[in-house]
Amino acid sequence: EKREVVEKFIADNGYKFAVGLDPERKIYDQYASNYIPRTFIINKQGKVVYRTAGYDEEIAKQVNAAISKALR
C-alpha cells in the first residue's frame, strides 16, 4: 500500500507501534505466501515470536499482546 493509505489505517485504528513499509516487496516475497494480511512479531534478538494471517478484532488483541511481550 502507499504510505498515505497505511498512515491513515494506523491513525484510524489508534495503533501506537511502528510499522515498516515494503514498497519493493522484498519482505513480502519472503514471508507472505498464501494469505494477506500477514503479521510477524520479531523480538529484540531478531527471532520471529508470533505470526498470523488475516485480521479481525481477536487477532488484533493477540498481536497487541505479542508486541507487549516481545518488548519486555
N, C-alpha and C positions, 0 to 999 in steps of 0.2 A: 504494500500500500504506500501511497505518497505520505510524506511526513505530516502534512496537514490533516489527513484522514486519521492517522494514528494519534496525533496530539489531541484531536477532538474526542476520539474514543476514550483516551486516557482521562481527559478532563471530565467528560460526561459520566464516567464510572467512578470518579473520585480516587483513582489509583495514585499511590504515592511512591511507587517503586520505579526504578529506572527501566526503560525499555530500549533495547537496541534495534536499530533499523538494519535491514539487509537488502539494499536496493539492487545489488548484483546477484542476489540469491545464492551466495556461497554457503551460508549456514543452512538455508532452506534445503539445498540439494543434498546436504549431508544427513539431515535429520528428518525431514518431512517426507515420509514415504507414501503413505496411503491417505492420511486424514489431515485436514487442517480445520481449525487452528490447532497447532501443536504447542505445548508448553513444556519447557525443560527448566528445572531449577538446578543451578550449578553452585556448589558450596565454595567457600574460600580456598579450598585446596584444589579446585578445578574438577571435582567429581560430580557427575550428574546424580543428584539425590532424589529427584522427583521428575516424573514425566506423565503427560496425559494428552489425550486427543479430544477435541470437541470443546464446547463451552456451555455451561449453564450455571445457575446460582450455586449449586452444590460443588461443582468443580472450582468455581471462584473461591469458595471458602477453603477448599483443600489447598489450592495454590497459595492463598494468603498464609495459611498455617505452615506450609512447606517453606515459604520465604522466611517467615519469622524464625523457624527452626534453623534454617541454613545460616542465618545471620548471627546466631548465638555463638 
